[in-house]
Structure formats: structure tokens, C-alpha cells
Amino acid sequence: MKKILIMTFCMILLLPYVLAGERETVKSGKYKPGGTFTVDDLRVQVADLNNQNAVTLIIDEERVKITEGDCTNIQGYEFCLTAVSQSDEMHPRFDVYLYEYVIDVFLDIARVSITQTPEKTELGVNEKTDVTVVFENHGAATAQQVSWEQTSEGLIATDSKDGCYFHDDKVGWSGTIFSERTHECTYVLQAKTPGKYDLKGTLQWFDGKEHKSIDTKLAMEVGQFVIVIEPSLEKDTVQVGEKTDLTLKYRNTLEKESIDNIVTFIPLQKGLTMKSVDKPLFQKTDRFEWDDFLRLLETKEVKLRIIADAEGTYTIPVIVKFNWNQQDQEIKKEVTLRVEKPTLTVSITPSEVESQSEVNFKLVISNPLPQKVKKVAGTISSQLLQDPLPIAAEEIDSKKSVIVEKTIVTPYIDGETTYPLRLQASFILEDGATHHVDQMIAIKVKPKPDVIIGPIPDVVENLTENLTENKTEVKTVEQVIEKEESSKLTNIIIGVVLILLLGAGFGALTWWRKYQSKQKIEKGMERHEQQKSDSGK
């Protein structure tokens, strides 16, 4: 015992000198909850991954939650949670097991981003669209000498406002953006040559320490037709029995001419049922077909309702034919619909329990389907259970849930363990169809904390044995107890002394760091004065 105390004492005395040394600044690496990295002298721990786009950090003993795109300022640094593709690799970057996000650590500098939002990304020849540009300074310093310029290949800029400019085949903006501020301007593009284009540009600024430059890009498409067709699905993934709407958006790009006799064809497919929504559409045996027209610059929408009858992946073609400038033209578009088999969703509460405990589970069975579920029957199996538990439920309305309660006794474990529970069940829908669900649920079992009640077992055992053997040994028992209490007091005194020494050590560490910082400042001032003196000469 004395040797252990001596070794502990020596380690505590050496601790301040170890901590006072240079800390290695990690420049990259992958971290998960519990992982720690340092930025200069700042210690950062990844505490928790909250959900798909947030992380909690412990920065200098302060808990901070950061969501995607947000930053927090701590002691002269900015900690930002950004997408990998947007991460600034010129600064310390820390990859976290959080999907495709990383933590970027920035000094207090200006950081400028640009977002372009066109009113339309697909244009007909000669059609125009407004493009809104937003410049944002995410940093703590003013962004100076900000300039942005972009080419307009295949299109031309015809107008601008709020500071955006255009000339020849370029658009751009220049100015200053204060910390945490934005600037917005707009320019107008007109389509000229059919094709797909990536309009490329360059954004530059001075961040307070150095000049920065990033590339920008805007994707645009110029169709070869005077009509623009945009098909879209309300939901591109549904379950059998669900519905989704197919919306066809027509747009005439001509400013001075109408287009008549526009014929649309959509083939019918096995596994899908289609019905018109807003107005009657002519349905033939193998397709939907209807005529329409578009006045100059007119936009129209047509909707069809699709009911998923069978599982599978369906490509739905849309064919539009019309005549313009005495030429027959045909536009082909398509959308993809994925139909999955019907299933139920299951969750369990509580999700964390103690070992050797009787636990009442609540199993929540939800019906996301458009039909009522008439009956559910199945089992839950797991290593946590001796035998599979039967599960049964009657009538679950569409978009509703039921709760099934079960009681089990958890086994003894000596370490935290996660057990998978497997639900295998059959369910019958309102239309009589039978389907199956096979889902895994995770449950965490923690060891029950040990509880010691009463005096030290050795003392009780010695006392009992001595009293049983001979009543005259009572004095010896008292001596044993007195010796044990004396040992406790000694340990308490040693503990207090060690705590005081530890406090003194950290006090010395704090003083040493302040001293080093003061020395750096004084040396910097000396160099500054020397440089000033030299320049004066």
C-alpha cells in the first residue's frame, strides 16, 4: 500500500510538467463519441452525435451543440459543422463519424460563401430567367475586396439589379461584407443555344490575414424545343396500395406565338393504376392520350393519380408531340417510381434497461399504410429471451398505432451489452392480402450497480468469530476495530494531502502558461520595436 501511495505521489508531482509541454495539434483524423482532439491549447471532446445533422462537443468543459451549417465561437476559434464537400481544408479539419459531415475549426477570419438560385434551371431557346445571388460572410472578421465573376456560356445576361453587373458574356459583383452579414443581388439570363451548361466563376476575398479564392458553378439547361416539359412525382417511393400524383408542367417559351395541337401520351403499365385528377383525360386500352394548347408564355399543369398495385421499380415515360414552324417535334421525358412491399414500423420503450430486472416493455406497432390492418400475429426472438415471445394485435387503422405490453426478466451481465430483438410477424390488410414484416430492434442492457451495506466484512467476520469462541476475547476484538478505524483516518489524511498537492501542481501549471504567454508578448513587442527602429533608420 505504501509503495502504491509513493508512486501516485510522484506521478502527481510530475503531472504539471508533463501538461506544460507542447500539445500536438491534430490536423486530421476520425473521431466518435468520447474521442478527443486539441486545437493549440484548446481541448475538444466529441460528446454525442445527436441526429443526422448535429453533434455535441465539450469545448473547455462547456457543452456545445452544433447543427449542420452552424458555427460557435469559443476562445478565438470558430467550430463549424459542414459537409465534406464544403469543408475548408486549409484549416484544421476533424472528421467525425456523422454521415458526411466534418468539424472545421477556423480562426477569427472572414469566410465567404455564395448561393445562386435560378427561378428556372431548364429553359427553352430565347426564354429568360431571374437568378438570385446571395453572398454570406460566416466569419468573425469583415470580408474585404470581395469580387465574383462568372461566364454565361450558351446564355447571355440581359439585366441586373442590387449591385450585380453584366458585360459581354460575364456577370459579377464586388464589394465588402461585414461579419455575419449577407448581400443579395439579381441578374437575368436568356437562353440562346440548346445544351447543358455549367456556368463557371471565381469568388475572391481578403479574410483579414490572407487572400482566398474558390470556384463557383451554376448548372443550366437550354432545351432545343420552344415547349418545356417538367414531369415530377409527389413521392418517388411508395408502398403497395399507396397513391402518388404525377404532375406535368408545360411552359411555352415563345413571347409572341401560341402553340396548338399539343398531344401527350403516357403508356399504361401492369402494376400501376392511373386516373386523371383535375380534368377528364382520354384513356385508351394501352395509354392515356389528350390534346391541349399553350398561349404565348403560358404555363399549365396536368395531374394524374398513380396507385401502386405491385412491388417493383417502374419507369414512366411521358411523350409530347406538337408542330411548330411547320416541323413536327417530339419531346420525351421520364420519371421513376419505386414501389415497396407493405410493412409495419415497430419501436420499443424503454430502450435501455438494467440487468437482473423485471422489465415491462411497450411495443409500439404503427400502420403507415393507406389501408386498415385487420390482424397482426408473430413473435419476438432474441438472446435476451429464453423463448420467443408471442405478439398479437387486432385492427390498426391507417396512420395509427397500437401498444402491445410484455414483461421479461433480464439476465445478469458484467458489462454494457446491446441485444437485437427480431420481430417476425404476418399481418392481414383490409383487402384480405397477407403480408409479412421482419424487423430488428436494438435494446441496451446495463449492469446493475453494486450496493454495499454495513461495516467492512472482514471486521464483522473477525468480531463474530472471536465472540463465538470465547467471551474473554472481547478486548482483542475492540483492538481490531480500533486498528481498522486508525487505518481509515490515515488514508483520509493521505488523500487530503494528495489533493492539496494536485491543486498546487495545477496552480504551478497555470502560472507557467501565463508566464510563457507574457514572454511571447514581450518578445513580440521587442521585435516590433526593433523593426520600427530599423525602418526609422
N, C-alpha and C positions, 0 to 999 in steps of 0.2 A: 504493500500500500504506500509506504514512504517513497519507494523508487518511482512509482507512478506519479505521485504528487510533485516530486522533484523534476521529473521530465516535463510535466504540464507547466510548472513554474517557469522553466527555461524557455519553452515554446512561446509562452505569453510574453516574456521579456523580449524575444526576438521578433514577435509579430509586427510591431510598428516599423521596424527597419525593413522588413520584407515588403510591407504595404507602401512604404515611402519610395520604393524603386519605381522605374519606368513601367507603366502599364502598356501592354501591347494593344494597339487599336486594330480590331478585326476589320478587314476590308471586304470580306465576303464569307459566306458560309450559310448552312441551312439550320434553322432553329425551330424547335417545337416547344409546347408549354413546359416551363421550367428552365429552358435554355437561357443563357446569359451572355451578353456581349458588352464591350466597352467602347465608348467614343471619347477619346482622350481620357479624361479622368471621370467621366460620367458612366455609371454602371446601369445597364438596362436589362431587365428580365422580361421574357415573354411569359405573361401570366396565364392568358386564356385566349382561345380562338372562339369568339362569341357566336359567329354565324358565318354565312358565306362571304360577308364583306366587312368584317370588323375584327379588331384584335385589341386585347387589353395588355398594356405594358406597365411594369413597375419601374419608374424612372426616378432614381434618387429617393426611393421609399414612397413615392407618390403614384397611386394607381391612375392610369390614364387610358381611356377607351378612344380608339381612333377608327373611324369608318373610311371606306374607300373614297379617295379624293380629298379627305380632310387632313389637316396638319395641326400639330400642337407645338407651342413654343416653350422650351424648358432650358433655362440657363444658357441662353445664347445660341441654341440649336433649334432647328425645326425637324420634327419627326413626322413623316408623311407616309400614308398607306396608299400605294399607287399600283397600277397594273404593270406587269413586267415590261410590256411594250412601251410604256410611258416613263419608265424609270430613268433617272439621270445617272448614268454610270460614271460620271466624272466625280461623284461624291460617294462617301461610304454608303454601301448598299447591303442590306441584310435580308436574305431570302428566308421566308417563313413558310412552314407547311400550311399554307392558307390558300388553296387553289392556285391561282396565277397571280397572287399579289406579293409584293415585297415592301419592306420598310426602307424608305430613303431618309437619310439624315443630312440635312442641309445646314450650312452656316446662315447667319442672318444676311442674306443677299436677295437680290431681285430674281424671281423666276417667272418667266412669261410663257403663257400658252395661248394657242389660237384655236377657235372653233368656227367652222363655216357651215351654215345651214341654208341650203338652197330650197326655194319654195317647191321646185320640181327638179328631180335628178335625171328624168328622161324627157327629152324634148323632141318635137318634130322640127323639120327644117324651117328656119326663119322664126321659130317660136322663141319667146322671151321668158326669162325667169329672174326674180329678185334673189340675191344671195346675201344673207346677213352674216357679218363677220364680228366675232367677239374676241377681243384681246383681254387677257386677265393676268394681273401680277399677283402670284400666290405668295411672294416673299415678303420679308420684313423691310427691305430697302426699296427706294424708288428706282424704277427701271428707266434708264436714260438712253437716248439715242436709239429708240425703238424704230425699226423700219421693216416693212414687209412688202414684197413684190412677187407677183405670180403671173405666169403666162396664161394665155387663153386659147390654146391650140384648138382648132375646129369650131370655136365660138368667138364672138367679139363682144367687148364691153361697150355698151351704148349709153350708160348713165351711171351716176353715183351720188351719194349724199352722206352727210355727217362726217366728212373728212376723208372718205375713200376717194382715190383718184383713179383715172384710167387714161391711157395714151397708147397709141399703136395697138399692139397685141398684149398689153400688160395692164394689171390692176394692182393697187397697193395702198399703203397707209404709213405715216410716220408721225412720231410724237413722243410724249413722256407719259408713263403710267405710274401713279403713286402706289404705295404699298397697299395690298388688299383691295385694289380698285380695278374696275374694268372700263374698257372703251368699246363702243359698238358703232359700226358703220355699215353701209349697204352699197352694193353695186349691182348693175343689171347686165345679164349675159343674153346674147341672142345666138341661137344655133345656126350654123352655116353648112357644115359638111357632115354627112352621116358617118357614124362611127362611135367607138367607145374611147373616152379620153381620161387621162389622169393629169389634171392641171397642176403643175408643179411650181413651187415657190420657195422662198427663203425668208425666215424670220430672224432678225438680229437685234441684240440689245446689249447694253453695258450694265452688269449686275451689281456694280459698286466696287468690284475687285478686278474683274476681267470681262472681255468681250465674249458673248455667247452667240451661237448660230445653230438653228435647227431647220430641217427641211419640212415643207408642208405639201399637202396633196389634196385635191378635190376630184372625186370621180364623177364624171358626167357622161351621159349617153345621148347621142343625136340619132334618132331613127330616120330611116330612109323614106318613111311614109308621112303623109300630111295628117293622118289619124294616129293618135297614141292610144294604145290599149293597155290597161293595167289590171290584170286579174289578181285577186287576193282572197285568202281563206280566213274566216273568222278564227278558226282553230285548225292548225295543220296536223294535230294528233288528237284522235278521239277514241272512245271505246265502242265496241259493238252496241248498237242501239242508240247511240248519241247522234245529235244533229250538229251541223255547222253550216254557215252561209258562205256561198261563193259570190263575191261581188265583182262585177265587171265595170270598170270605169273607162268611158270613151271620152276622148277630147279632140276637137277639131282645131288644128293649129293655124288654120288659114284666117286671116283678118278680113278678107273681102269676098269669101266664097263659101257657100253651103255645099254639103256633100249628101247626096240622096242614095237610096237603094243600098244601104249597108246591111249585108246579110251575115248573121252569126250562126255558127254550127258548134254544138257540143255533143260528142258521141256519148251514148248511154253505155254503162258498164255493169257487168254482173258483179254483185256485191255492194252496189251503191244504188240508192233510190234518189231521184232528183225531182223537185217540184218548184214551180215558179212562186215567187213571193209577192212582189208588188203589183204585177200585171200579168194577165194570161200570156203564156208563150206557147207557140205551136210545137207540139210534141209528136214526132213520127215514131215508127217502130224501133228505129235504131239511133235516134238523135233528137235533141232539141234544135229548132231552127226558127229564126224570126228576122223580120226586116225592120230597119229603122233609118233615121236621118239625123244629121247634125248641122245646125245653123253655124254661121261664122263665129269662131272662138267659143262654141258651146261645149259644155261638159255634161255628160249623162251617166247615170248608174243603173245597172240592172242586177237584180239579185235572184239567185237560185238557192233553194234549201237542199242540202245533201244529208241523207240518212244513211248511216253506216250499217250495212246488213251482215257483213262477214269480215273476218280478220284479214289483214293484208296491207300492202303498200300500193296505192293507186296513183297513176299519172293521168291527170285530167287535161286533155288538150282543148284549146279554145281557138277556133279558126274564124277569121273575119275577112270577108271579101267585099270589094267595092270598086267603082270605076271613077277614076279622076284623070283629067287631062287626056281623055279618050284612051286610057290604058286601064286594063283590068289589073287590080292589085290584090294581094293576099297576105295577111298578117297571121302568123302562127305563134301562140303563146301557150304555156302550160303551167299547172300548179301540181304539187304532190301532196297527197293526203295519206297519212298513216293511221290505220285502224288496228287497235289493240284488242285483245280478248278482255271480256268483262272481268273485273276483280273488285274485291273489297279492301279497304285500308284498315289496319289494325294498330292500335297503340296500347301501352300498358302503363299503369301507375300503381305504386311507386316504381321508379326505375332504378333506385338504389336501396338496398336493404342490408341488415346485419345478419351474420351467420348465427346459427342455433337460435333462430327466432321464428315465431309463428306469424306469418305474413298474410294479410288479406289483399289479394290482387284484384284490381279492377281492369278488366279487358274491355277496351272501347272498340266496337266494330262499327265502321262507318260505311254507308252506301252512297258512293258518288254517282251512281248510275241514274239514268232518267226513269227507270222502272222500279217498282217496288220489289223487294226481296221477300219471298214468301217464307223461306225457311233456310237456316244455316245449321250444319252439323259437321263436327270434326273433332280433332284432338290437338293438344299442345304437348310436345315432347321436348326433353332437354336432359342433360347430365345433372341438372339441378333437381330433377324429379325422379323418384323411384319408378313410377309407372306413368304412362301418358294420361293427361287429364282430359276428360270428355268436355266438349264445348257445344252448346246448342242455343239457338235464338230463333224467335218467331217474328215474322213480319217487320222488316226495316223499310220504312218509307224512303222514297227518293230524296237524296241530300240529307238524310237523317242518320242518327247513330243510336246504338243500344249498348248497355253496360252489362257485362257478364262478370260476376264475382266468384273468385276461387280462393281457397285458403290452403297454404302449404307450410311446411316446416323446413327452413333452410339448413343445410348441413354445416358441420364445423369446417372452417378453413383457417389457415395461419397467415394468409396474405390476400390482398385485394384481388378478386377474380371476376372477369366478365363472362357470363354464360349466355349463349344464344338460345332463345326459345323459338321453336319452329311450330307455326300454326299451319296445319293441313286440314282443309275443310271443303265441303261441297255446298253450293247454295243454288236455290231454285228461284228463277225470276218469275215475274207476273205472267209472262207469256208461256210459261211452262218449261223454258230451256234451263238445263242444268249446267253449271259451270263450276270451276274449281279455283281455289286460292291456296297458294303455298308461299308463306311469308315468314321472314326471320325477324325476331325482336331481340334486342340486347338488354340484359339486366345485370347490374353491377352488385356484387356481394362483398361487403367489407367485414373484416374480423371484428368480433365483439370486443370492446375494450376490457382489459383485465382489471378487476377491482379487488384490492387487498384490504380487509377489515380486521382490526385488532392489533395487538402488540406483535413484536418480532417473533416468528415461530420458534427460533432456537431458544429464546429466553423462556417462552411458555413451556417448551418441552423439558428444559432443564429444571424449571420450577416444579413441574408436575412429578417428574421422576424423583427428585430429592425429597419432596413431601411424602410421596408414597413409600419410599424405602425407610425413612426414619424421621421422626418429628424433630430430633435433635439437630438435624441438618438445616433448619430454617435460617440460621445465621449465615451459612455458606451461600444459600440462595440469595439473601439480601446483598451479599458481597458481589455476586454475579450481576444482579440488577444495577448496583451502584457502578460497577465497572463498565457496563454497557452504556449507561447514561453519560459517564465521563467521556467515553469514546465518541458519542454523538456530539457533545459540546466541543470536543477537539476538532471534529470535522467541520462544524459550523464556523469556528474561528478561522480555520484554514480557508474555507470558502469565501468568507468576508475579505480576508487578506488578498486572495487571488482576484476578486472583483475590483478592489481598490487598485491593485497593480495594473489590471487591464484598463481601467479608466485612466490611470496615469500614462499608460502606453499610448492610448488614442489621443490624449492631450498633447503628448510629445509629437505624434504624427501630424496633428492639426497645426501645431506651431511650426513644424518643419516645412509643411506645404506653404504656409503663409510666408515663411522666410524665403523659400525658393521663388515664390511669385514676386515678392518685393525685390529680390536680387535681379530677376529678369527685367522688371520695370526700370530699376535704376540703371542696369546695363544698357537697356534700350534708349533711355534718356541721354546717357553718356554718348552713345553712338550718334543719336540725333543732334546733340550739341556739337559733337566733333564734326559731323557732316555740315552742319550750319556754319561752323567756324571756317572749315576748309573752303566752302563755297564763297564765304565773305572775302577770303584771301584772293 
